[in-house]
């Protein structure tokens, strides 16, 4: 939950560099399969204006749900 919250703050602030560092940390911790964290990464990229990175993160998700589709389409 902490990573998800930090990613959400990065999205609100437009702090792309910090958000990218947090995504790197997610990979180091092996949490890239966590749906909540994955959605937070997608949301962060979308809100920072990096739609191509959001699409890449979305495509790499193992498990997609209604919330993940909503975030990527919004």
C-alpha positions as CSV (number, residue, x, y, z in Angstrom):
1,X,0.0,0.0,0.0
2,X,2.9,2.4,0.7
3,X,4.2,2.1,-2.8
4,X,0.8,2.7,-4.2
5,X,0.3,5.8,-2.1
6,X,3.7,7.2,-3.1
7,X,3.0,6.6,-6.8
8,X,-0.4,8.3,-6.3
9,X,1.4,11.4,-4.8
10,X,3.9,11.4,-7.7
11,X,0.9,11.4,-10.1
12,X,-0.7,14.3,-8.4
13,X,2.5,16.3,-8.3
14,X,3.6,15.4,-11.8
15,X,6.8,14.0,-10.3
16,X,7.7,11.7,-13.2
17,X,11.3,11.1,-12.2
18,X,10.4,10.1,-8.6
19,X,7.6,7.9,-9.9
20,X,10.0,6.2,-12.3
21,X,12.4,5.5,-9.4
22,X,9.4,4.0,-7.4
23,X,8.6,1.8,-10.4
24,X,12.2,0.6,-10.4
25,X,11.8,-0.2,-6.7
26,X,8.7,-2.1,-7.4
27,X,10.6,-4.3,-9.8
28,X,13.5,-4.8,-7.3
29,X,11.0,-5.9,-4.7
30,X,9.2,-8.3,-7.1
31,X,5.8,-6.5,-6.8
32,X,5.2,-5.9,-10.5
33,X,2.4,-8.5,-10.4
34,X,0.5,-6.6,-7.7
35,X,-2.7,-5.3,-9.3
36,X,-2.9,-2.2,-7.0
37,X,0.7,-1.2,-7.6
38,X,0.4,-1.8,-11.3
39,X,-2.7,0.4,-11.5
40,X,-0.9,3.1,-9.6
41,X,2.0,3.0,-12.0
42,X,-0.4,3.3,-15.0
43,X,-2.2,6.2,-13.3
44,X,1.1,8.0,-12.5
45,X,2.3,7.8,-16.1
46,X,-1.1,8.9,-17.4
47,X,-1.3,11.9,-15.1
48,X,2.4,12.8,-15.9
49,X,1.5,12.9,-19.6
50,X,3.4,9.7,-20.6
51,X,0.6,7.8,-22.2
52,X,3.0,5.5,-24.1
53,X,4.7,4.4,-20.8
54,X,1.2,3.9,-19.3
55,X,0.3,1.7,-22.3
56,X,3.5,-0.3,-21.9
57,X,2.8,-0.8,-18.1
58,X,-0.8,-1.8,-18.9
59,X,0.3,-4.3,-21.6
60,X,2.7,-5.9,-19.1
61,X,0.1,-6.5,-16.5
62,X,-0.6,-10.2,-15.8
63,X,-4.0,-9.6,-14.4
64,X,-6.3,-6.8,-15.7
65,X,-9.5,-5.9,-14.1
66,X,-12.2,-3.2,-14.4
67,X,-10.2,-0.7,-12.5
68,X,-7.1,-1.1,-14.7
69,X,-9.2,-0.7,-17.8
70,X,-10.8,2.4,-16.4
71,X,-7.4,4.0,-15.5
72,X,-5.9,3.3,-19.0
73,X,-9.0,4.6,-20.8
74,X,-9.4,7.7,-18.7
